[in-house]
Amino acid sequence: MQKAETRVLTAHVPVPLAEKIDQLADRLDRSRGWIMKQALSAWIAEEEERDRLTQEALADVDMGNVFDHQAVQAWANSLGSKKPLPAPRQ
């Protein structure tokens, strides 16, 4: 099996965070680098998904797929009442 090409990245982190990483590494019997790689991969995936959803929402706005602000506000204000309004629909 061929090893993947890698690069070393350096980051200064607060001591309490570094200690938590060391504790996780010990508990999981993994290296500190493995923990950091997993955390960074998860964060990047989350950010990519956030960007995808933002782009999707902006495309909806461009296509006019939006709700009237006053209708949404009235619906939200009614949620705690005895007769909540139905959710706004297109």
C-alpha positions, -999 to 999 in steps of 0.1 A, spaced: 0 0 0 14 34 -10 16 61 16 -3 93 9 18 124 5 16 146 36 26 181 49 32 192 84 9 221 96 17 239 129 -9 256 151 -6 272 185 -35 260 207 -44 268 243 -29 244 268 -64 231 280 -73 222 244 -39 204 239 -45 185 271 -79 174 260 -64 162 227 -37 143 246 -64 127 269 -84 116 238 -53 102 222 -46 82 253 -82 70 257 -85 60 220 -50 46 218 -43 69 188 -17 95 181 -22 132 187 -17 136 149 -45 111 142 -69 131 166 -60 163 149 -65 149 114 -99 136 124 -109 169 139 -97 189 110 -114 166 85 -147 169 103 -145 207 106 -137 210 68 -166 187 59 -189 208 81 -177 241 65 -181 226 30 -217 216 38 -224 250 53 -212 266 21 -232 242 -1 -263 250 19 -256 288 17 -252 286 -21 -284 266 -24 -303 291 -3 -289 320 -24 -300 303 -56 -335 300 -41 -335 337 -34 -323 344 -69 -352 323 -82 -377 341 -60 -383 311 -37 -387 333 -6 -414 339 20 -428 373 30 -411 386 61 -443 398 77 -460 364 71 -431 346 88 -430 370 117 -468 366 122 -464 328 121 -435 329 146 -454 352 169 -484 329 169 -465 298 179 -469 304 216 -506 313 213 -537 290 217 -543 293 179 -509 292 160 -511 301 124 -501 275 98 -465 278 85 -462 301 55 -463 282 22 -455 291 -14 
